Amino acid sequence: MIENEFNRRDFLKVLGWGGAAVAVSGCGFTSVQDGVENVVSYVEANEYMIPGIGVYFNSTCAQCDAACGITGKVREGRVLKLEGNAASSINRGRLCGLGQAGVQAHYNPDRVTEPRTGKGEKLDWEKALGQVKEKLTGVSGDEIAFLTGNLSGHLKVLLGNYMDALGSKNHFVYDAVAPAVMRASNKKAYGNEMPALRLDKAKVIVSFGADFLGSWVSPVNFSQQYAQFRKGVNNGGRGVLVQIEPKMTLTGANADRWIPANPGTEGVLALGLINALGAAGVSIPSDIAASVSAYGVERVSKDTGVSAEQIQKLAAVLKERSPSLVIAGGGAEGYAHGSQNAAAVALLNQVLGNVGKTVEAPSVVPFPQLAPTAGGTAGLKAFNDGLAAGKFKVVFTLGANPVYSAPAFMKLADNLKKAAFKVALADAIDETAAQADLVLPLDSAMESWGTVVAEYQAGDAHIGIQQPLMERLYDNTRSAGDILLSLVKQQKADDYKAFEDYYAYLRGAVVQAKGSLGGAGMDDDEFWSTVLSSGMVKTGNASSSLRTSASAVTLPAAAVADAAFPLRLLPYVQPSMRDGRHANLPWLQESPDPLTTIVWDSWVEMHPKTAAKLGIVEGDIVEVTSKSGSIKAQAYIFPGIHPDAVSVPFGNGHTELGRYAKGVGANVFQMLDPVFDQETGELAINETHVKVSKTGKRVIVVKEEGAAGGSQAGKKIAGRLASNNVDLSKEV
């Protein structure tokens, strides 16, 4: 029992179990009481360790927000390799290359190893945390802001408790490449932001720009469903995939048919398919039929650039092969009318009767306090607006690098200087940490304790457990949980005095709720050991359901082309680089892009016809200019992109972040124009128009396939076809 004046209800709130969501069992919460017990890492080398023999521990991947379960191989106290945890319903024993690189993030030589001031002066933790307390003195809650990436689990709870203690409501959540428009559209169409998409139950999938095999939402989960879809295990026949997108992704490269519709016309095509389905005899509600009556095949073909024959064939396939699944991803949503595009795609799903068949209610952890708080670029805009107005005196950042990824038009780097004191919780000196007045160094994911709740869960709902796979490499780093616990103790010491560190807090929280987590009848140590052994806590599903809301969709007229900026910029989210946070990992820089095989650089992807028109060949250094900025990068000629567009990958172009990231490639974030989705306020990343010009310089493009025109000696060539004559939508 806890013997102080802290009442039980407040205590449960501290642990994240407040409210009626959990039936609490027992009074004891932890075997760690007031620091009497010496807490050490779960993986501390034991006397019975056999040199050369690996041992394995389960944890949760922190490389992206999919929260896959992982199994770490540890030998002589060092983590050597990661694989997927077979017990996880998210990834079922598989792990992508990004997850595998978590080991290199742990051993990265450019990690921050001790607290430091903005001037580089090294501090001990007492002085560093003392600075925070000093700078907060006399500052009101409205003058304090905390910008984070997506958060869930008990770290989210602890941050919420800290912000409450400060009297601040200024927690901004930012994800530079978030599916935020999709969340809002799904909420309107299905009553749920993240319904479960059952690829394995579909006979045909039509994806409007969702790279679900590459970087979209939960690619390892989708890849396994896709394998079942291709085998036809659940529906008796091999599934057919149609990918509609103006820039080919990994998913598009795997499709049976890749259709490069005109950028931004995905919603028009979806409404045209509804019209064509109605004409083919599919029953459509009268109000929907009336709203799509203007989207005849000829008009849709003209607007989208997709032939009337292809539209009719696609409608016929959707009619004949049921159930189907239609998905809208970032390729369709990154426009000022992105929400309308997504709504049109959702409407097509409903007309086809897919809701309840291939679009299902999601698995939901029954503890809303731990549910993920997910953001997008709207959170960054609100944070930046506050900085620009001089509202914030003290600013914290965690899991976000806005100085790098904020477009130049926001002037965020300048606005950040208006804050009197800036604290960065970071594992490396990135662009944002470089501007901070105080840097608090983080443990790696291989050294940290935590709980994680995935936003997308299609199997049994569970809470992922993150545990250290080895001792800290550096004595003066701390986990985000330990730092937040120390900070909240500065404000409410009595409420948290029972917890020596974040391990004690986390163990106490999990053990406290063991009765609701399948641990009834176990003693505390047995239950905790079981949790760590599995790397997760299966919670059972909270009740969730879908409700369809089918309404007419209004799409704007096609934008008038700008002669000064004739090409549309389509930024590309690479599976390995994502938003650039992993650019300091040489494994990932060395990993070839799945389509171009380029390594260690950025590139400007353009269609052969566009390149020929501009007199550009592979390897030319070109300048891509928008109204907001410009970048220079090597040209790569590729028929898998619309002739009216160019593409540049996100992730490179860092001015900080360590030796492997600094000075490599170009930062496409900086040149995006100030255009936002009309409904959600999200940055419309596909709405930037550019012009491309030669600089007169040229390089050999470094790629796995070799230089353009390289020798084919010893290979039998069946035939040749000039790249400007290739039509990939027919080369399947």
Buried (B, 14 or more C-beta within 10 A) or exposed (E): EBEEEBEEEEBBBBBBBBEEBBEBBBEBBBBBBEEEEEBEBBBEBEEEBEEEEEBEBBBBBBBBBBBBBBBBBBBBBBBEEBBBBEBBBBBBBBBBEBBBBBBBBBEBEBBBBBBBBBEEEEBEBEEBBEBBEEBBEEBEBBBBBBBBBBBBBBBBBBBBBBBBBBEBEBBBBBBBBBBBBBBBBBBBBBBBBBBBBBBBBBBBBBBBBBBBBBBBBBBBBBBBBBEBBBEEEBBEEEBBBBBBBBBBBBBBBBBBBBBBBBBBBBBBBBBBBBBBBBBEEBEBEEEBBEBBEEBBBEBBBBBBBBEBEBBBBBBEBBBEBBBBBBBBBBBBBBBBBBBBBBBBBBBBBBBBBBBEBBBBBBBBBBBEBBBBBBBBBBBBBBBBEBBBEEBBBBBBBBBBBBBBBBBBBBEBBEBBEBBEBBBBBBBBBBBBBBBBBBBBBBBBBBBBBBBBBBBBBBBBBBBBBBBBBBBBBBEBBBBBBBBBBBBBBBBBEEBBBBBBBBBBBBBBBBBBBBBBBBBEEBBBEEBBEBBBEBBBBBBBBBEBEBEBEBEEBEBEEEBEEEEEBEBBBBBBBBBBBBBBBBBBBBBBBEBBBBBBBBBBBBBBBBBBBBBBEBEBBBBBBBBBBBBBBBBBBBBBBBBBBBBBBBBBBBBBBBEBBBEBBBEBBBBBBBBBBBBBBBBBBBBBBBBBBBBBEBEEEBEEBBBEEEEBEEEEEEEEEEEEEEBBEBEBBEEE
